[in-house]
Amino acid sequence: MHFFHYRDGRLCCEDADLAALADQHGTPLYVYSAGTIRDHYRRLSTALAGIDHLICYAVKANSNAAVLDLLAREGAGFDIVSGGELFRVLRAGGRADRCTFAGVGKTRSEIERALAAGVKSFNVESEGELERISEVARAHGAEAPFAVRANPDVAAGGHKYISTGKSENKFGVAHEDVPRLYARAASLGGLRPVGVQMHIGSQITEAGPFALAVERMLPLVGRLQREHGIGFFSIGGGVGIAYHHSLASGAEEWWGVRDQPGLTLAGYAASVAPLLRPLGLTILLEPGRLLVGNAGVLLTRVLYRKESPAKKFVIVDAGMNDLIRPALYSGWHEIVPARQPAADAPRETADVVGPVCESGDFLAQNRELPAAAPGDLLAVMSAGAYGFAMASTYNSRPLAAEVLVDGDRVDLVRERQDEEELVRGERIPPR
Ligand SMILES: *Cc1c(COP(=O)(O)O)cnc(C)c1O
C-alpha cells in the first residue's frame, strides 16, 4: 500500500500536490512518502510481533539521508554493503551496533572502519574474507563479530540479476561448507560468532521460496546455536512489491503482482514465523524494496512526441540515468499522468523514452497510456527503491532532486546537482 492518490483530479503524495512540487523543484524529481515508509516498517514489525526481531533496512535500496533518519527514528537497524553506506548511516544518526555489514568484496579499510565503528556483525561471504577480518581484528587487538552468509541453494527472484540464493550465484558460502568456516574462525582468532545469515534474492512475490530456504537452514542454524552459541539468524530481504497497482485501489494492502494472489506482509510473516519462533534466536530481516519501493515516484515532464512508421514515442525528461530498472532488469513501472484523465480520455500505445543516447533508454515500452502531450507531467510509480540509488550522471545529466513529503510537510532532501558539481574533482593536466 502507499499514500499516492488522486485528489480532485490531481495526483498527490500524502497532502502534497505533485504538480506543484514539480513546478517548484523542476523535473526529473523523486518524491518520497514518509508516511508510507513508516507504515511499511511498522506493519512488518507488527507482523513479527511475538518473535524477537530487528529490521535492518537494506540501505542500498534508497540511501537518502532523510530516509535513513526516518528509519533510525523508528528504531531500525541497517544492512550496509560498503564503507560509504556506513558513513551515510552514522551521519544520519543510525547506530553502528545495529548495522550488519554485507557484501562479497569488503576491503581492508572498510573492515577497519566498520570494526572501529562497532558494527553488529560482519556478514561473511567467503573464507578469504573471514581470514582478512580475523587479521584486521587481531592487528587492532579486537574481536570482530561475524555471521556467515549461507547459500541455501533456492531459486528465487524476479530476474536473473536479482536471484542470489542459487549455488551458481557469487553470494554466500555453500551450505555444506558453513560449519567448517565457524570452526576455522575459532582457530584463526579475532573473531566472535554472533549469527548466521541468508538472502535468497529480490522481488520475490510468493512465500514458498522464503519458507523453503528457512526450512533448509534450520538444521544448520540449530547446530551453530549449539556449537558456537550464535544469537541471531538473519533471513535477509527480498520481499517483492506490487509494481502493477492501480491507483484506484491504492489503499489496498496489495504487495503481489496483478492477477496473482500476491504476497501480503501477513502471508510472508505467517510462512516463516512458525519455523523461526521455536529457535529462540533474534531474527534479523533485511528488507529494502519492501519498505521504500512503493513509497517513491519519479516525476517527469513530456518534452516531445514522435511517431515512426512502427511506433509512437513519448519523449520525457527523465532517462535511464535517473531510473535504470527498466533497462537493467526489464523492470516494469506503472506510469500515470499527474492530472487524472477523464474516463473517456483517448489512450494510445507508446514507448516512453528518455533523452539519453542509448536504445536501452526507456521507462516503458509498448505501453498503453492516456495520450500525453508535451508539457504534461507523468509519475513513474514504485520508484522509491533502486531508483535514485542507482542513478548516474551518464550523458552529463546532473542527478535529480529528491523531496520527502510527510503529511502536509514537504522537504527538499537533496538539491538538484548543478553543472559545477558534475565536474568537481576533474582536472585538465597543465601544459
Ligand atoms: C540487496 C540486499 C537486501 C535487500 O533486498 P530487497 O530485495 O531490496 O529487500 C538484503 N540483504 C542483502 C544481503 C542484500 O544484498
The ligand as an SDF file (V2000), in Angstrom:
LIG
                    3D

 15 15  0  0  0  0  0  0  0  0999 V2000
   20.0460   -6.2190   -1.5830 C   0  0  0  0  0  0  0  0  0  0  0  0
   20.0460   -6.9450   -0.3050 C   0  0  0  0  0  0  0  0  0  0  0  0
   18.9480   -6.8860    0.5330 C   0  0  0  0  0  0  0  0  0  0  0  0
   17.6830   -6.1500    0.1950 C   0  0  0  0  0  0  0  0  0  0  0  0
   16.9990   -6.7300   -0.8740 O   0  0  0  0  0  0  0  0  0  0  0  0
   15.4870   -6.2500   -1.1880 P   0  0  0  0  0  0  0  0  0  0  0  0
   15.0760   -7.1040   -2.3150 O   0  0  0  0  0  0  0  0  0  0  0  0
   15.5630   -4.8210   -1.5570 O   0  0  0  0  0  0  0  0  0  0  0  0
   14.6860   -6.4740    0.0450 O   0  0  0  0  0  0  0  0  0  0  0  0
   19.0260   -7.5460    1.7500 C   0  0  0  0  0  0  0  0  0  0  0  0
   20.1280   -8.2370    2.1050 N   0  0  0  0  0  0  0  0  0  0  0  0
   21.2140   -8.3190    1.3060 C   0  0  0  0  0  0  0  0  0  0  0  0
   22.3880   -9.0830    1.7630 C   0  0  0  0  0  0  0  0  0  0  0  0
   21.2120   -7.6720    0.0750 C   0  0  0  0  0  0  0  0  0  0  0  0
   22.2770   -7.7650   -0.7170 O   0  0  0  0  0  0  0  0  0  0  0  0
  1  2  1  0
  2  3  1  0
  2 14  2  0
  3  4  1  0
  3 10  2  0
  4  5  1  0
  5  6  1  0
  6  7  2  0
  6  8  1  0
  6  9  1  0
 10 11  1  0
 11 12  2  0
 12 13  1  0
 12 14  1  0
 14 15  1  0
M  END
$$$$
